Amino acid sequence: MILPYHVFLPDARASHGPPALDVISLIPGLDVREGHAKCCGLAGTYGYKAEKYAIAMQVGQEAFDFIQAQGPEARVAVSDSEICRWQLQHGTGKPTRHPIEVLAAAYGLYDLEARRLIEA
């Protein structure tokens, strides 16, 4: 499964880098692809303002294009940031997930597509 990963801007600038990328990259069967877009475009609540919507979508276009370019095998996109996930899902039409959801799915504890725990 191809998994596009959007790096949250503060993580990209921090010395520690994207915290979950190294962990989910170890999951067998995943082809994790790191995007290098500067921003998803939302910038907190900036993109929710009606007068800023078009700008937010333009800024996020690089991230949207990266995710779409991964093709149909990339059924979901991943980001550590909740607000980035909202914007990426809006801009691409693909569902988005937090890296911990991907990790839980790898352990067979979580249905990534249905977004629910798997009963034991």
N, CA, C and O of each residue as an XYZ file, in Angstrom:
480
protein
N       0.841     -1.180      0.000
C       0.000      0.000      0.000
C       0.886      1.243      0.000
O       1.814      1.358      0.801
N       0.596      2.141     -0.882
C       1.314      3.418     -0.931
C       0.668      4.359      0.070
O      -0.556      4.486      0.120
N       1.494      5.012      0.860
C       0.998      5.888      1.912
C       1.689      7.247      1.828
O       2.814      7.393      2.307
N       1.033      8.247      1.224
C       1.617      9.592      1.196
C       1.579     10.217      2.592
O       0.559     10.172      3.280
N       2.688     10.786      2.986
C       2.847     11.373      4.329
C       3.131     12.857      4.192
O       4.135     13.251      3.599
N       2.242     13.685      4.744
C       2.433     15.138      4.729
C       3.077     15.555      6.036
O       2.565     15.257      7.115
N       4.202     16.247      5.937
C       4.917     16.718      7.117
C       4.304     18.029      7.585
O       4.220     18.996      6.828
N       3.883     18.050      8.830
C       3.339     19.240      9.480
C       4.444     20.285      9.576
O       5.544     19.981     10.035
N       4.164     21.506      9.149
C       5.176     22.557      9.038
C       6.050     22.724     10.279
O       7.271     22.771     10.127
N       5.508     22.819     11.501
C       6.397     22.953     12.657
C       7.348     21.760     12.826
O       8.486     21.937     13.260
N       6.892     20.554     12.487
C       7.775     19.386     12.562
C       8.873     19.463     11.517
O      10.009     19.067     11.780
N       8.551     19.961     10.352
C       9.545     20.069      9.284
C      10.663     21.026      9.673
O      11.821     20.823      9.307
N      10.312     22.062     10.413
C      11.305     23.064     10.818
C      12.056     22.683     12.081
O      13.138     23.214     12.333
N      11.513     21.785     12.872
C      12.143     21.393     14.134
C      13.320     20.455     13.876
O      13.367     19.760     12.862
N      14.238     20.450     14.783
C      15.426     19.602     14.617
C      15.094     18.116     14.675
O      15.846     17.298     14.145
N      13.971     17.751     15.314
C      13.609     16.335     15.406
C      12.949     15.809     14.141
O      12.849     14.594     13.968
N      12.500     16.679     13.260
C      11.866     16.240     12.023
C      10.506     15.637     12.261
O       9.951     15.769     13.352
N       9.953     14.970     11.252
C       8.622     14.368     11.389
C       8.684     13.136     12.299
O       9.313     12.141     11.939
N       8.047     13.186     13.460
C       8.230     12.139     14.467
C       7.747     10.751     14.081
O       8.373      9.762     14.465
N       6.665     10.646     13.340
C       6.099      9.329     13.055
C       6.638      8.698     11.777
O       6.476      7.496     11.566
N       7.263      9.477     10.942
C       7.702      8.980      9.643
C       8.622      7.773      9.770
O       8.436      6.774      9.074
N       9.599      7.857     10.643
C      10.544      6.739     10.812
C       9.843      5.488     11.308
O      10.176      4.382     10.882
N       8.876      5.648     12.202
C       8.181      4.487     12.769
C       7.302      3.813     11.725
O       7.400      2.601     11.535
N       6.447      4.567     11.045
C       5.544      3.921     10.090
C       6.294      3.411      8.857
O       5.798      2.532      8.152
N       7.469      3.950      8.598
C       8.276      3.460      7.474
C       8.789      2.043      7.718
O       9.199      1.360      6.780
N       8.767      1.604      8.963
C       9.224      0.250      9.311
C       8.139     -0.807      9.130
O       8.424     -2.000      9.236
N       6.913     -0.401      8.862
C       5.804     -1.348      8.743
C       5.911     -2.098      7.415
O       5.900     -1.481      6.350
N       6.015     -3.435      7.480
C       6.102     -4.219      6.251
C       4.871     -4.024      5.368
O       3.744     -3.968      5.860
N       5.096     -3.922      4.077
C       4.015     -3.800      3.118
C       3.598     -2.373      2.817
O       2.785     -2.138      1.924
N       4.150     -1.414      3.558
C       3.825     -0.008      3.303
C       4.944      0.648      2.512
O       6.126      0.437      2.782
N       4.559      1.428      1.554
C       5.491      2.255      0.792
C       5.186      3.698      1.190
O       4.388      4.381      0.548
N       5.838      4.145      2.265
C       5.578      5.482      2.801
C       6.364      6.493      1.979
O       7.578      6.373      1.812
N       5.654      7.483      1.471
C       6.279      8.502      0.618
C       6.107      9.872      1.261
O       4.990     10.358      1.443
N       7.220     10.472      1.594
C       7.209     11.770      2.257
C       7.005     12.890      1.246
O       7.724     12.990      0.253
N       6.017     13.723      1.517
C       5.794     14.899      0.693
C       6.669     16.046      1.176
O       7.073     16.087      2.338
N       6.952     16.956      0.293
C       7.811     18.085      0.653
C       7.119     19.426      0.439
O       7.778     20.452      0.266
N       5.794     19.413      0.452
C       5.044     20.665      0.339
C       5.336     21.520      1.569
O       5.489     21.005      2.677
N       5.409     22.797      1.363
C       5.728     23.704      2.462
C       4.595     23.823      3.476
O       4.841     24.051      4.661
N       3.353     23.670      3.014
C       2.201     23.871      3.895
C       0.967     23.235      3.248
O       0.878     23.132      2.024
N       0.028     22.816      4.081
C      -1.244     22.303      3.563
C      -2.160     23.445      3.135
O      -3.124     23.232      2.399
N      -1.856     24.658      3.596
C      -2.624     25.827      3.212
C      -3.600     26.328      4.256
O      -4.065     27.464      4.164
N      -3.921     25.517      5.241
C      -4.947     25.928      6.193
C      -4.410     26.901      7.240
O      -5.091     27.864      7.590
N      -3.207     26.663      7.740
C      -2.574     27.567      8.705
C      -3.485     27.885      9.884
O      -3.887     29.031     10.084
N      -3.798     26.868     10.646
C      -4.718     27.069     11.766
C      -6.117     27.305     11.245
O      -6.629     26.490     10.478
N      -6.745     28.388     11.634
C      -8.102     28.689     11.163
C      -8.097     29.662      9.986
O      -9.161     30.056      9.509
N      -6.932     30.047      9.519
C      -6.807     31.016      8.426
C      -7.666     30.626      7.224
O      -8.435     31.439      6.711
N      -7.530     29.390      6.785
C      -8.230     28.931      5.593
C      -9.722     28.757      5.761
O     -10.432     28.561      4.774
N     -10.219     28.824      6.991
C     -11.658     28.706      7.219
C     -12.389     30.018      6.995
O     -13.616     30.037      6.895
N     -11.656     31.101      6.916
C     -12.285     32.395      6.662
C     -12.681     32.448      5.189
O     -11.864     32.167      4.313
N     -13.920     32.804      4.922
C     -14.422     32.813      3.548
C     -13.530     33.612      2.616
O     -13.276     33.202      1.483
N     -13.059     34.744      3.092
C     -12.225     35.598      2.239
C     -10.812     35.051      2.030
O     -10.080     35.557      1.179
N     -10.421     34.037      2.784
C      -9.074     33.452      2.661
C      -9.085     32.063      2.012
O      -8.028     31.478      1.775
N     -10.262     31.547      1.730
C     -10.399     30.177      1.212
C      -9.573     29.945     -0.049
O      -8.817     28.975     -0.114
N      -9.700     30.804     -1.039
C      -8.981     30.616     -2.311
C      -7.474     30.625     -2.101
O      -6.758     29.838     -2.721
N      -6.989     31.497     -1.244
C      -5.550     31.550     -0.954
C      -5.108     30.255     -0.282
O      -4.075     29.688     -0.638
N      -5.891     29.789      0.693
C      -5.557     28.557      1.403
C      -5.490     27.370      0.436
O      -4.611     26.517      0.559
N      -6.399     27.318     -0.505
C      -6.393     26.223     -1.474
C      -5.185     26.328     -2.414
O      -4.595     25.313     -2.785
N      -4.825     27.539     -2.792
C      -3.638     27.722     -3.647
C      -2.375     27.298     -2.913
O      -1.525     26.612     -3.481
N      -2.248     27.703     -1.655
C      -1.072     27.343     -0.864
C      -0.988     25.823     -0.695
O       0.100     25.250     -0.745
N      -2.116     25.184     -0.499
C      -2.134     23.738     -0.292
C      -2.010     22.910     -1.563
O      -1.850     21.691     -1.488
N      -2.080     23.538     -2.711
C      -2.103     22.797     -3.981
C      -0.911     21.859     -4.153
O      -1.060     20.760     -4.688
N       0.261     22.279     -3.709
C       1.451     21.422     -3.823
C       1.254     20.117     -3.042
O       1.620     19.045     -3.524
N       0.685     20.204     -1.855
C       0.410     19.004     -1.048
C      -0.668     18.149     -1.704
O      -0.553     16.924     -1.744
N      -1.718     18.793     -2.219
C      -2.789     18.047     -2.880
C      -2.247     17.300     -4.103
O      -2.561     16.128     -4.314
N      -1.441     17.983     -4.895
C      -0.875     17.375     -6.102
C       0.010     16.187     -5.763
O      -0.032     15.161     -6.442
N       0.817     16.327     -4.707
C       1.682     15.217     -4.284
C       0.851     13.983     -3.939
O       1.160     12.877     -4.382
N      -0.191     14.174     -3.157
C      -1.027     13.039     -2.744
C      -1.708     12.414     -3.959
O      -1.703     11.191     -4.104
N      -2.283     13.220     -4.820
C      -2.959     12.695     -6.012
C      -1.983     11.977     -6.938
O      -2.350     10.995     -7.583
N      -0.740     12.460     -7.011
C       0.262     11.857     -7.897
C       0.672     10.451     -7.455
O       1.297      9.723     -8.227
N       0.336     10.064     -6.240
C       0.698      8.729     -5.764
C      -0.204      7.644     -6.355
O       0.070      6.452     -6.210
N      -1.271      8.062     -7.015
C      -2.123      7.129     -7.742
C      -3.200      6.480     -6.893
O      -3.329      6.769     -5.703
N      -3.980      5.590     -7.523
C      -5.133      4.985     -6.851
C      -4.757      4.024     -5.721
O      -5.573      3.760     -4.838
N      -3.519      3.498     -5.742
C      -3.110      2.593     -4.660
C      -2.959      3.350     -3.337
O      -3.011      2.741     -2.268
N      -2.773      4.657     -3.400
C      -2.714      5.491     -2.201
C      -4.144      5.827     -1.806
O      -4.680      6.866     -2.191
N      -4.754      4.935     -1.034
C      -6.165      5.098     -0.669
C      -6.379      6.109      0.446
O      -7.455      6.698      0.555
N      -5.360      6.315      1.276
C      -5.425      7.304      2.352
C      -4.123      8.086      2.380
O      -3.102      7.627      1.866
N      -4.162      9.269      2.981
C      -2.968     10.072      3.214
C      -2.792     10.218      4.724
O      -3.748     10.074      5.485
N      -1.573     10.504      5.143
C      -1.254     10.560      6.564
C      -0.560     11.875      6.903
O       0.264     12.380      6.140
N      -0.917     12.417      8.070
C      -0.229     13.579      8.627
C      -0.396     13.537     10.142
O      -1.403     13.052     10.657
N       0.603     14.052     10.841
C       0.521     14.138     12.300
C      -0.478     15.201     12.746
O      -1.014     15.118     13.851
N      -0.729     16.179     11.916
C      -1.565     17.323     12.284
C      -3.028     17.108     11.911
O      -3.353     16.795     10.765
N      -3.897     17.280     12.892
C      -5.337     17.141     12.645
C      -5.819     18.159     11.608
O      -6.564     17.811     10.693
N      -5.401     19.384     11.752
C      -5.873     20.418     10.846
C      -5.337     20.202      9.427
O      -6.033     20.484      8.452
N      -4.116     19.706      9.313
C      -3.590     19.363      7.980
C      -4.412     18.242      7.371
O      -4.715     18.270      6.178
N      -4.777     17.256      8.180
C      -5.581     16.150      7.651
C      -6.918     16.658      7.114
O      -7.369     16.203      6.063
N      -7.556     17.591      7.814
C      -8.816     18.158      7.318
C      -8.614     18.797      5.948
O      -9.391     18.566      5.021
N      -7.573     19.593      5.834
C      -7.323     20.315      4.582
C      -6.932     19.357      3.457
O      -7.389     19.513      2.325
N      -6.099     18.378      3.758
C      -5.678     17.419      2.727
C      -6.863     16.606      2.223
O      -6.982     16.346      1.026
N      -7.737     16.207      3.139
C      -8.921     15.451      2.726
C      -9.834     16.325      1.875
O     -10.388     15.861      0.879
N      -9.989     17.570      2.259
C     -10.819     18.499      1.494
C     -10.231     18.741      0.103
O     -10.963     18.769     -0.886
N      -8.927     18.913      0.031
C      -8.277     19.251     -1.232
C      -8.064     18.087     -2.176
O      -7.866     18.293     -3.374
N      -8.100     16.860     -1.658
C      -7.840     15.694     -2.515
C      -9.034     14.762     -2.648
O      -9.117     13.989     -3.602
N      -9.955     14.830     -1.700
C     -11.069     13.892     -1.696
C     -10.683     12.528     -1.147
O     -11.515     11.621     -1.107
N      -9.433     12.370     -0.724
C      -8.988     11.092     -0.140
C      -9.084     11.171      1.377
O      -8.835     12.226      1.960
N      -9.440     10.069      2.018
C      -9.459     10.076      3.479
C      -8.041     10.260      4.035
O      -7.056      9.887      3.397
N      -7.962     10.830      5.213
C      -6.673     11.037      5.862
C      -6.687     10.395      7.238
O      -7.734     10.253      7.870
N      -5.505     10.011      7.686
C      -5.379      9.345      8.975
C      -4.167      9.868      9.734
O      -3.224     10.403      9.151
N      -4.222      9.696     11.050
C      -3.091      9.999     11.921
C      -2.138      8.789     11.886
O      -2.592      7.655     11.733
N      -0.844      9.018     12.022
C       0.099      7.882     11.996
C      -0.200      6.797     13.032
O       0.079      5.624     12.782
N      -0.756      7.155     14.176
C      -1.050      6.133     15.181
C      -2.146      5.181     14.689
O      -2.175      4.013     15.078
N      -3.044      5.678     13.837
C      -4.055      4.809     13.244
C      -3.403      3.788     12.317
O      -3.807      2.626     12.279
N      -2.396      4.228     11.573
C      -1.659      3.329     10.677
C      -0.934      2.268     11.496
O      -0.943      1.090     11.139
N      -0.312      2.683     12.584
C       0.402      1.746     13.451
C      -0.561      0.730     14.068
O      -0.259     -0.463     14.100
N      -1.708      1.184     14.556
C      -2.697      0.278     15.134
C      -3.204     -0.718     14.087
O      -3.420     -1.889     14.397
N      -3.394     -0.255     12.856
C      -3.823     -1.154     11.776
C      -2.754     -2.199     11.480
O      -3.075     -3.355     11.204
N      -1.498     -1.803     11.534
C      -0.404     -2.744     11.278
C      -0.380     -3.868     12.314
O       0.035     -4.988     12.014
N      -0.819     -3.568     13.513
C      -0.892     -4.579     14.573
C      -2.206     -5.352     14.550
O      -2.432     -6.208     15.405
N      -3.070     -5.060     13.587
C      -4.337     -5.766     13.473
C      -5.385     -5.327     14.475
O      -6.358     -6.040     14.719
N      -5.187     -4.149     15.055
C      -6.096     -3.652     16.080
C      -7.122     -2.650     15.564
O      -8.046     -2.265     16.281
N      -6.949     -2.234     14.315
C      -7.728     -1.093     13.831
C      -8.007     -1.264     12.353
O      -7.133     -1.669     11.586
N      -9.236     -0.952     11.958
C      -9.616     -0.965     10.552
C      -9.390      0.442     10.006
O     -10.146      1.365     10.311
N      -8.351      0.595      9.201
C      -7.931      1.903      8.715
C      -8.985      2.556      7.820
O      -9.173      3.772      7.864
N      -9.663      1.758      7.018
C     -10.655      2.332      6.106
C     -11.967      2.648      6.815
O     -12.566      3.694      6.567
N     -12.423      1.751      7.701
C     -13.678      1.979      8.442
C     -13.465      2.909      9.627
O     -14.422      3.455     10.177
N     -12.236      3.083     10.010
C     -11.835      3.961     11.106
C     -12.489      3.539     12.423
O     -13.187      4.311     13.080
N     -12.230      2.277     12.775
C     -12.749      1.767     14.036
C     -11.860      0.642     14.551
O     -11.142      0.002     13.783
N     -11.918      0.411     15.857
C     -11.155     -0.667     16.471
C     -11.724     -2.006     16.031
O     -12.919     -2.137     15.767
N     -10.855     -2.984     15.957
C     -11.274     -4.352     15.624
C     -11.464     -5.095     16.937
O     -10.564     -5.155     17.775
N     -12.649     -5.654     17.097
C     -12.971     -6.394     18.323
C     -12.127     -7.661     18.394
O     -11.927     -8.345     17.391
N     -11.645     -7.956     19.570
C     -10.811     -9.171     19.770
C     -11.669    -10.394     19.922
O     -11.148    -11.496     20.097
